[in-house]
């Protein structure tokens, strides 16, 4: 079943809408790009679709039901800055296995090394941390992934490796993927279609 946003609207200051009347959907196995200028509401829309915050107008549907928070989120959001998405007081093994234990295939796909497991987040680079965040999001119960500028801070070679691995896993598991990015070249390269936020 698709992940659907119907008539979505949101503002931070009353009546100063970040966006309004957004209708958007992504199917299982589909790669949808979200593009738009800085400040147009891409990240806010991503957080609403992932169930991290409610819309002020409209609703989000998953499996034809209004999407509500559960113990595990079937829509996983991967942030641009992985250091903000991990507990600095946890070792990497605890972070990685918070909701499930990833298979060796997933660890290998993202080149996660055994010697990193006992380290603290501050001891890893941004690229290394992001690999853990992606692997952590690939719980067997995950149905959709939203990657919000996920590889923007990484070098070109690391970006290519991560996207190659993630797209292969999403295709194999029929996971829907929303890619939030200002890099149009990336969106055109990996997405089935693109939704422009902030444009009518």
Order of alpha helices (4+ residues) and beta strands (2+ residues): beta-beta-beta-alpha-beta-beta-beta-alpha-alpha-alpha-beta-alpha-beta-alpha-beta
